[in-house]
Amino acid sequence: MFRLTAVELVLLCAVPFIAVITTLLILCICCDNGKWFKGFRLQSKDFKNDNITHSLAQATPKKKNDLTILDTNRAGLPDAFVIPGTPPAHGEVVACPQPPITPRPMDRQHSMSSKLDPSTFDPSSDMYKPPPEPPRKKSLVEGPSLGILNFELKYSPDMNLLTIRLIEARNLQPQDFSGTADPYCKVTVLPNCPKTMQSKVLRKTLNPQFKESFVFEIPEFDLHRQTVKIQLYDFDQFSRDDYIGDVILPLDNVDLSDKLEVWKEIKKLKEKKMKNTEIPNLGDIMFSLSYLETAERLNVVILKARNLKQLSEKKDPDPYVKVSVFHNGKRLKKKKTTSKHGVLQPVFNEALVFNVSKNFLKYLKLEVSVIHDNRVGQNEVLGKVVVGPDSHGEELAHWNDMITSSKAVARWHRLFP
């Protein structure tokens, strides 16, 4: 067995204790970020600076109102200043002059919750005046404005097709007391395409958004002689549609090499009158047209008439309606309704059916006549209207609606002599 002497035993116990103490000191120094060494270094530096400052103070004559700087760093900035009125570390009193401080008046803004003083407002200031209105362009149409129409034109020379796209209309004028309108458009290209196309009816708006396109086949060499005509109407369910105005655009000086967007003012054209006499008011008649392609059947429903011509001051007519089908000027078929006795506003609600081949449909025309049933003498024609592919205006539009629609289309028509 080994035996340890007293000296060896003391050394054996002291080595772990010394290691623990050394480890604790290292940890303290690291956690304190070396503040202990920095403090020791600063104390030694301050002691040297105090000796330098004391020697300079003895060598330099004292002056009043001087600012004493204790130390300057390497960049020339002061490390500390002596506050006037406080004794320095070495018992010397140094005074520093203070510039007079005068309070500067500041405009304090009022809080949003504080009351405003009306006496501080200047009514003549520009901020209280309304902004000036932008200059308005003079209208090209005399009198009240009828609105403006926006549409696009695009021509395909490869297919000889002119596409007219209705976009919108703005600031239309109401045609009745309701203050609004049910507008729709009729589009045609004259004189090459007398066929009239019609847009959908938009309900209760003075700024309709149409978003519809219509295609017309026009040869390129004949394009410059064409005129685009767009008519606007206000749909009326119980009477004749009200005319709003026209937009006419000749294509002689229009460049259609690319898509063209147009804004054009709506104008109301003057109605043409007869040379010697005006067209007499003979009343109106309402009927519907429909064509069933599968059965090749043309249906004409006579609904009613109004404001018919009186035979005399005390005698009203006994009207009935006769519908005749003509082909190349020859009457092929005819049918009539029953007679109504002594009325100026007759209601018929009778359907007249004609068997017509689809191939002959585009060559036919219908003549709708209102006739007084005279039991004694010859019957008297009160008025008539002709509807077909060669008609114009409302009559042509009604015929085209029948061709393109699968449902019955009813319209009012004016009676002519």
C-alpha positions in Angstrom: 0.0 0.0 0.0 1.0 3.5 -0.8 1.3 6.1 2.0 1.1 9.8 1.3 3.0 12.3 3.2 1.3 15.4 4.6 2.7 17.7 1.9 1.5 15.4 -0.9 -2.0 15.3 0.7 -2.2 19.1 0.9 -1.2 19.5 -2.8 -3.7 16.8 -3.9 -6.5 18.7 -2.2 -5.4 22.2 -3.4 -5.3 21.5 -7.2 -9.0 21.0 -7.7 -9.8 24.0 -5.5 -7.5 26.2 -7.6 -9.1 25.0 -10.8 -12.6 25.8 -9.6 -11.6 29.3 -8.6 -9.9 29.9 -11.9 -12.9 28.8 -13.9 -15.2 31.1 -11.9 -13.0 34.1 -12.5 -13.0 33.4 -16.3 -16.8 33.1 -16.3 -17.2 36.4 -14.4 -14.9 38.3 -16.8 -16.7 36.9 -19.9 -20.2 37.7 -18.5 -19.3 41.2 -17.6 -18.0 41.9 -21.1 -14.7 43.0 -19.7 -16.1 45.9 -17.7 -13.7 45.2 -14.9 -10.7 45.7 -17.1 -12.2 48.7 -18.8 -12.9 50.3 -15.5 -9.4 49.8 -14.4 -8.1 51.2 -17.6 -10.4 54.3 -17.5 -9.3 55.0 -13.9 -5.7 55.1 -14.9 -6.5 57.3 -17.9 -8.4 59.8 -15.8 -5.6 60.0 -13.3 -3.2 60.9 -16.1 -5.6 63.5 -17.6 -6.1 65.1 -14.2 -2.3 65.6 -13.9 -2.2 67.2 -17.4 -5.1 69.5 -16.8 -3.7 70.6 -13.5 -0.3 71.5 -15.1 -2.0 73.4 -17.9 -4.2 75.4 -15.5 -1.1 76.6 -13.6 0.7 77.6 -16.8 -2.3 79.4 -18.5 -3.6 82.7 -17.1 -7.2 82.5 -16.0 -9.8 84.5 -17.9 -13.4 85.0 -17.0 -16.3 83.5 -19.0 -14.0 80.7 -20.4 -15.3 77.3 -21.2 -12.9 74.7 -19.8 -12.6 71.4 -21.6 -11.2 68.6 -19.5 -10.2 66.3 -22.3 -10.4 65.9 -26.0 -10.5 62.6 -27.8 -8.5 61.8 -30.9 -11.3 63.1 -33.2 -11.2 66.5 -31.5 -14.6 66.0 -29.8 -14.9 66.8 -26.0 -15.3 63.8 -23.6 -16.8 66.0 -20.8 -17.8 69.6 -20.1 -17.7 71.5 -16.9 -21.2 72.7 -16.0 -21.2 76.4 -14.9 -21.7 77.0 -11.2 -20.4 73.6 -10.2 -16.9 73.2 -8.7 -14.5 71.0 -10.7 -12.7 68.1 -9.2 -9.7 70.1 -8.2 -11.5 72.9 -6.4 -11.4 75.5 -9.2 -14.5 77.4 -10.1 -14.9 77.9 -13.9 -17.8 80.0 -15.3 -19.4 79.5 -18.7 -21.5 82.2 -20.3 -25.1 81.2 -21.3 -26.7 82.9 -24.3 -30.0 84.6 -23.5 -33.0 82.3 -24.3 -36.0 84.1 -25.6 -39.1 82.1 -26.1 -40.1 81.9 -29.8 -43.8 82.3 -30.4 -45.3 79.1 -31.9 -48.7 78.9 -33.6 -50.4 76.1 -31.8 -52.7 74.1 -34.0 -56.2 73.6 -32.8 -57.3 70.1 -32.0 -59.9 68.5 -34.2 -62.2 68.3 -31.2 -61.9 72.0 -30.4 -64.5 74.5 -31.6 -63.8 76.6 -34.7 -63.9 80.4 -34.5 -66.0 81.7 -37.4 -64.3 85.1 -37.1 -61.0 83.7 -38.3 -62.6 82.6 -41.7 -62.0 84.8 -44.7 -64.9 84.5 -47.1 -62.9 86.1 -49.9 -60.4 83.3 -49.8 -60.1 81.1 -52.9 -60.6 77.9 -50.9 -64.2 78.8 -50.3 -65.0 79.5 -54.0 -66.3 76.7 -56.2 -63.8 75.4 -58.9 -64.3 76.8 -62.3 -66.3 74.7 -64.7 -64.4 73.3 -67.7 -65.2 74.9 -71.0 -68.0 73.1 -72.9 -68.0 72.4 -76.6 -70.8 73.9 -78.6 -73.4 71.4 -79.7 -73.7 70.7 -83.4 -77.5 70.4 -83.0 -79.6 73.5 -82.3 -82.0 73.3 -79.5 -82.0 70.7 -76.6 -79.5 67.8 -76.9 -81.0 64.5 -78.0 -78.0 62.5 -76.7 -75.0 60.8 -78.2 -74.3 57.4 -79.7 -71.1 55.3 -79.6 -70.5 52.6 -82.2 -67.7 50.8 -84.0 -67.1 50.0 -87.7 -65.0 47.2 -89.0 -64.6 46.1 -92.6 -63.2 42.8 -93.8 -62.1 43.2 -97.5 -61.5 39.4 -97.8 -65.1 38.6 -97.0 -66.7 41.9 -98.1 -68.4 42.2 -94.7 -69.1 45.5 -92.8 -69.6 45.0 -89.1 -71.4 47.7 -87.1 -71.2 47.2 -83.4 -73.5 49.3 -81.2 -71.8 50.1 -77.9 -73.9 52.6 -75.9 -75.9 55.8 -76.0 -75.8 58.5 -73.4 -78.2 61.3 -72.2 -81.2 60.3 -74.2 -84.3 62.4 -73.8 -87.4 60.8 -72.3 -90.4 60.6 -74.7 -93.2 60.5 -72.1 -94.1 61.6 -68.6 -92.3 58.6 -66.9 -88.9 60.4 -67.2 -87.2 57.3 -68.7 -87.2 55.3 -72.0 -87.1 51.8 -73.4 -84.7 52.5 -76.3 -83.7 50.3 -79.2 -81.9 50.9 -82.5 -82.6 50.1 -86.1 -79.4 49.7 -88.2 -79.2 49.9 -92.0 -76.7 50.6 -94.8 -78.0 52.5 -97.7 -78.4 52.2 -100.7 -76.7 48.8 -101.0 -78.5 47.0 -98.1 -82.0 48.3 -97.6 -82.6 45.5 -95.1 -83.0 46.9 -91.6 -81.7 45.1 -88.5 -82.9 45.9 -85.0 -81.3 45.7 -81.6 -82.9 44.5 -78.4 -85.1 46.7 -76.3 -83.4 47.9 -73.1 -85.9 48.8 -70.4 -86.1 52.0 -68.3 -82.8 53.6 -69.1 -81.5 56.9 -70.7 -78.0 55.5 -71.0 -78.4 52.1 -72.7 -75.6 49.6 -73.1 -76.3 47.8 -76.4 -73.2 45.6 -77.0 -74.6 44.2 -80.2 -73.1 43.6 -83.7 -74.7 43.7 -87.1 -73.1 42.4 -90.3 -73.8 43.7 -93.8 -72.4 42.3 -97.1 -71.0 45.1 -99.2 -68.4 44.9 -102.1 -65.2 46.8 -101.5 -65.5 48.8 -104.7 -69.0 50.0 -103.6 -68.1 50.8 -100.0 -67.4 54.5 -100.4 -70.9 55.1 -101.7 -72.7 53.7 -98.7 -74.2 55.5 -95.7 -74.7 54.0 -92.3 -78.1 55.0 -90.8 -79.0 54.2 -87.2 -82.4 55.1 -85.9 -83.3 55.2 -82.2 -86.8 54.5 -81.0 -88.6 54.4 -77.6 -90.6 51.2 -77.4 -94.2 51.6 -76.4 -96.2 48.5 -75.6 -99.6 50.0 -76.0 -99.1 52.4 -78.9 -96.7 53.2 -81.7 -93.1 53.5 -80.8 -91.8 57.0 -80.3 -89.1 58.2 -82.6 -86.0 59.6 -80.8 -83.5 60.5 -83.5 -81.1 59.4 -86.2 -77.3 59.0 -86.5 -76.1 59.2 -90.2 -72.5 58.5 -91.2 -71.5 58.6 -94.9 -68.6 56.3 -95.7 -67.1 58.3 -98.6 -64.3 59.9 -96.5 -64.0 57.2 -93.7 -60.9 55.1 -93.5 -61.9 51.5 -92.7 -58.5 49.9 -93.0 -58.7 49.4 -89.2 -61.4 49.3 -86.6 -63.0 52.7 -86.2 -64.8 53.9 -83.0 -67.3 56.7 -83.5 -69.1 59.1 -81.1 -71.8 60.9 -83.0 -74.6 63.2 -81.8 -78.2 62.1 -82.3 -80.2 64.4 -84.6 -83.9 64.6 -85.3 -84.6 64.7 -89.0 -87.5 66.6 -90.3 -90.4 64.5 -91.5 -91.0 64.7 -95.2 -94.4 66.0 -96.2 -96.3 65.4 -99.4 -96.1 68.2 -102.0 -99.7 69.2 -102.0 -101.5 67.5 -99.1 -100.5 66.0 -95.8 -101.0 62.3 -95.1 -104.5 62.0 -93.4 -104.8 60.4 -90.0 -106.8 57.2 -90.7 -106.0 55.5 -87.4 -103.7 52.6 -86.4 -103.9 48.8 -86.4 -102.0 46.3 -84.2 -101.3 42.8 -85.4 -98.7 40.1 -84.8 -96.7 38.0 -87.3 -95.0 34.6 -86.9 -93.8 31.9 -89.2 -93.6 28.2 -88.2 -90.8 26.9 -90.4 -91.4 23.2 -89.8 -95.1 23.4 -90.8 -94.5 26.2 -93.3 -97.3 28.2 -91.8 -97.7 32.0 -91.7 -99.8 33.2 -88.8 -101.3 36.7 -88.7 -103.2 37.6 -85.5 -105.3 40.7 -85.8 -105.4 42.2 -82.3 -107.1 45.6 -82.4 -107.4 49.0 -84.1 -107.9 52.6 -82.8 -108.9 56.1 -84.0 -110.6 54.8 -87.1 -112.2 57.2 -89.5 -115.9 58.2 -88.9 -118.3 57.8 -91.8 -120.3 60.8 -90.7 -120.8 63.0 -87.6 -123.4 60.6 -86.2 -122.3 57.2 -87.7 -119.4 55.1 -86.7 -118.1 52.4 -89.0 -118.7 48.6 -88.9 -115.0 47.5 -89.4 -113.5 44.2 -90.3 -109.9 43.4 -91.4 -108.9 41.6 -94.6 -105.4 40.2 -95.1 -104.3 39.4 -98.6 -101.1 37.6 -99.7 -99.5 38.9 -102.9 -96.7 37.4 -105.1 -95.3 39.5 -108.0 -98.3 41.8 -107.9 -100.9 39.0 -108.0 -103.1 38.1 -105.0 -102.8 34.5 -104.1 -104.9 34.2 -101.0 -107.1 36.3 -98.8 -108.8 36.0 -95.4 -110.9 38.3 -93.2 -112.1 38.7 -89.6 -115.6 39.2 -88.3 -117.2 42.6 -88.4 -117.6 44.9 -85.3 -120.6 47.1 -85.3 -120.4 50.9 -84.7 -117.0 51.2 -83.0 -113.9 53.3 -83.6 -111.7 51.2 -81.3 -112.5 47.6 -82.3 -110.9 44.6 -80.7 -110.6 41.5 -82.8 -108.1 39.0 -81.4 -108.5 36.7 -84.4 -105.9 34.5 -86.1 -105.6 34.1 -89.8 -103.4 31.3 -91.0 -101.7 30.9 -94.5 -99.7 27.9 -95.8 -96.6 29.4 -97.3 -93.5 27.6 -98.5 -90.2 28.9 -97.1 -88.8 29.4 -100.6 -91.6 31.8 -101.5 -91.6 33.7 -98.2 -89.0 36.2 -99.4 -91.0 37.1 -102.4 -94.4 37.7 -100.7 -96.0 40.7 -99.1 -99.1 41.1 -96.9 -101.7 43.8 -97.3 -103.7 44.4 -94.2 -106.9 46.5 -94.9 -109.5 47.8 -92.5 -112.8 47.9 -94.3 -116.3 49.2 -93.4 -118.9 46.5 -93.8 -121.6 48.3 -95.7 -124.7 46.1 -95.8 -126.5 48.3 -98.4 -123.9 49.4 -100.9 -120.2 48.8 -101.7 -117.8 48.3 -98.8 -115.4 51.3 -98.0 -111.7 50.9 -97.3 -110.9 52.9 -94.2 -107.1 52.3 -94.5 -104.4 49.8 -95.2 -100.8 48.9 -94.6 -98.4 46.7 -96.6 -95.8 44.5 -94.8 -93.0 42.6 -96.7 -89.3 42.5 -97.6 -89.8 45.4 -100.0 -91.4 47.7 -97.4 -89.8 50.5 -95.5 -89.6 51.8 -91.9 -91.8 50.1 -89.3 -93.3 47.7 -91.8 -89.9 46.4 -93.0 -88.7 46.1 -89.4 -91.8 44.1 -88.4 -91.2 41.7 -91.3 -87.5 41.2 -90.5 -88.5 40.6 -86.8 -90.8 37.8 -87.9 -88.1 36.2 -90.0 -85.4 36.2 -87.2 -87.7 35.5 -84.3 -89.2 32.1 -83.3 -92.1 33.9 -81.4 -94.9 36.1 -82.5 -94.0 39.7 -82.9 -96.7 42.4 -82.4 -96.5 46.0 -83.6 -98.7 49.0 -84.2 -98.9 50.3 -87.8 -100.3 53.5 -89.2 -103.1 53.1 -91.8 -102.6 54.8 -95.2 -105.1 55.5 -97.9 
